Amino acid sequence: MTAIATLGAISLDSGDPHHLGRFYAALLEFDVRYESDDLVVLQGDGVMLTIERVADHIPPDWPGNRVPKQMHLDLFVTDLDTAEAAAIECGAVKAEFQPAPDRWRVLIDPSGHPFCLTVRTGSR
């Protein structure tokens, strides 16, 4: 079977694309390829991440469902404690609810999007 399309980018909404762009550039060591008031484009190894301005952006209230998350990122790390500390230093906040902290850590990015740090299966 031939793919119909290829993944071009993962896009996140934010009220402040510059701030969220700096956060993910630092967290993932991605290069800033484009930056305007409404859009930041980051390039990593084989993947692009875009952050788009949404003036009335309302962050999800994870783990609640009043404002559900539309998507989240799973980021592979080699050590959960070290990666968690580094992500918090970049501007993330550790979520109060941690469903499986020995397997993954849920953090919240500066625009309120939850994301997970996890050790790749089979690499522990």
C-alpha positions in Angstrom: 0.0 0.0 0.0 1.3 3.5 -0.9 0.9 6.3 1.6 -1.7 9.0 0.5 0.3 11.7 2.3 3.3 12.3 4.4 3.3 14.1 7.7 4.3 17.7 7.2 4.1 19.1 10.7 2.5 18.9 14.0 0.7 22.2 14.9 -0.2 23.6 18.3 -2.5 26.5 19.1 -1.3 29.2 21.4 -2.1 32.7 22.5 1.6 33.4 22.5 3.4 31.6 19.7 6.8 33.2 20.5 6.8 32.0 24.1 5.6 28.5 23.2 8.1 28.4 20.3 11.0 29.2 22.6 9.8 26.6 25.0 9.7 23.8 22.5 12.9 25.0 20.7 14.8 24.6 24.1 13.0 21.4 25.2 13.6 19.6 21.9 16.7 21.4 20.6 14.8 22.3 17.4 15.8 25.2 15.1 13.6 28.2 14.5 12.9 28.2 10.8 10.3 31.0 10.7 8.8 33.4 13.2 6.1 36.0 12.9 3.5 37.4 15.2 1.1 34.6 14.2 3.3 31.7 13.4 6.5 30.0 14.6 8.0 27.1 12.7 10.5 24.8 14.3 12.5 22.1 12.6 13.9 19.0 14.2 15.3 15.8 13.0 12.7 14.7 10.5 9.8 16.5 12.0 8.4 20.1 12.0 6.5 21.7 14.8 4.4 24.8 14.1 2.8 27.1 16.7 -0.1 29.2 15.5 -1.6 32.2 17.2 -5.2 31.7 18.4 -6.4 34.9 20.1 -9.0 33.2 22.2 -7.0 30.1 23.0 -8.3 28.3 26.0 -5.9 25.7 27.4 -7.3 22.2 28.1 -8.1 21.4 31.8 -6.4 18.0 31.9 -7.2 15.6 33.4 -10.7 17.1 33.4 -12.9 17.3 30.4 -14.5 20.8 30.6 -12.0 21.9 27.9 -10.7 18.6 26.5 -7.2 18.2 25.1 -7.3 18.0 21.3 -3.9 16.3 21.1 -0.7 15.8 23.1 2.9 15.0 22.4 4.7 11.9 23.8 8.4 12.7 24.0 10.9 9.9 24.4 13.6 10.4 27.0 16.4 8.3 28.5 15.8 9.2 32.2 12.4 10.5 33.5 13.7 12.4 36.5 16.4 14.2 34.5 14.1 15.0 31.6 11.4 16.2 34.0 13.7 18.6 35.7 15.0 19.9 32.4 11.5 20.4 31.0 10.5 22.4 34.1 13.6 24.5 33.8 12.5 25.3 30.2 9.1 26.5 31.5 6.9 23.4 31.8 4.8 22.7 34.9 4.3 19.3 36.3 0.7 18.2 36.3 -0.9 17.4 39.7 -2.4 14.2 38.4 0.2 11.6 37.4 -1.5 8.3 36.3 1.8 6.3 36.0 4.8 8.3 37.2 7.1 5.3 37.0 6.4 4.9 33.3 5.6 8.5 32.1 5.4 12.0 33.4 2.7 14.4 32.4 3.7 18.1 32.2 2.0 21.2 30.9 3.6 23.5 28.4 3.4 27.3 28.7 0.2 27.5 26.7 -1.5 24.8 28.7 -1.1 21.8 26.5 -0.3 18.6 28.4 2.6 16.5 27.1 4.2 13.3 28.3 7.8 12.4 28.9 8.3 8.6 28.6 11.0 6.1 28.2 10.8 4.2 24.9 9.4 0.7 25.4 12.3 -1.8 25.5 14.9 0.8 26.4 14.6 0.5 30.2 
